[in-house]
Amino acid sequence: MQSYKVSGFRSLMGKILTRPATWVANKFSSAPNEAAVYSSLSELYKKIQTSVEKKEPALLTIDPANDAWIIFSDHHKGKRNGADDFTTNESCYLAALDYYNQQHFSYINLGDSEELWENNIFSILKHNTETFAAERKFIERNAYYKVYGNHDSFWRFDPLSAQYLKQMYGKAVKIFGGLILQINTASGKPLQLFCTHGHQGDATSDGNWLSANFVTYIWGPLQSYLRINTNTPAAKDMLKTLHNDIMYKWSAAQQGMVLITGHTHQPVFASLTHLERLLLNHEIAHQKGDWAELQKIEQEIPKRRNEYAFVNDAFRNMKPSYFNTGCCCYNDGNITGIEIAENTIRLVKWEIKNNKANRTVAEEMSITNLCDQLHNSHQP
């Protein structure tokens, strides 16, 4: 009888608060402000470039011909209940980490790794021992870099975060706001890969200690308990569009720099979504008279439009300055990420087929080609 009363109270309060809660979310956090995003990204970028930290620097010079990197984001690890977005992806993620560890990749965990809006740290620690053990193998090789996002800004602000991280990984782990991977090219013009979660400009989680803690300790748990969903499909698509547009514009205005983020859960490669890439390839196939390829693309386009229909009007001439990892919490159990290896940058997808993990290269480009296009592109 008591459980029915609790359920009824939760349902009633959810109905009462959904509309004002949605208004608050839309007004103060959901839609990033372009000026705030530009300012926040520029500030972080400059801070990394001028940092004198020697023990664990955030600016790393790498050799993409010999070094290998994997970037995953947005796992949203929870407590393995019905609300845990990571549950169906865990086996795929573990298989991918095993592969990358054996291949001696370095791993950048690009934020929102733990869902700390809806769960407390104790439940996260209890229910994710296997994934933490897999990540720990990279730490043991000094090949692990953890960046915070908005859903795990706890790592940035909580005074006991270092203690919990040591419990998770067996040793102290530094938390980064972002990283720059610098590549010294033969042309003498360096290429910088600026990696950050991508929530910059969100007032509730990219701001000060007070706003971040309000979201982490009050708003997030309240939203979870009352089951208030402020993210309708239409709102999500609108925010993805706005986010991608702002991130692209900022990155395209920089010189010799690529921005790599997560946050939207939508893969972007060289500034194009999958749909935009298909439309571009459709035009190329039509010009070549490749009818077989045209038919193949035309069968794929409706599927991608159903997932995310927005197309940037400038997709034919976009500077390849913005990449997005996608996420590790798709509801089909698949995960996506960005690889940098063999002098190539790749968007990869991992999926389980016949009880076996399979890695597929969705898009790839040589670092040399990427660098040439960046330096030869004009600012939009």
Secondary structure, DSSP 8 states (H G I E B T S, - for coil): -HHHHHHHHHHHHHHHHHHHHHHHHIIIIIS--HHHHHHHHHHHHHHHHH----SS-SEEEE-TTT--EEEE----B--SSTT-TTGGGHHHHHHHHHHHHHTT-EEEE-S--B-TTTS-HHHHHHH-HHHHHHHHHHHHTT-EEEE--STTTHHHH-TTHHHHHHHHHSS---EESEEEEEE--TTS--EEEEEE-S-TT-TTTSS-HHHHHHIIIIIHHHHHHHT-----HHHHHHHHHHHHHHHHHHHHTSSSEEEEE-SSS-EEBTTB-HHHHHHHHHHHHHHHT-HHHHHHHHHHHHHHHHH-----TTGGG--S-EEEE--S--TTS-EEEEEEETTEEEEEEEEEETTEEEEEEEEEEEHHHHHHHHHHS---
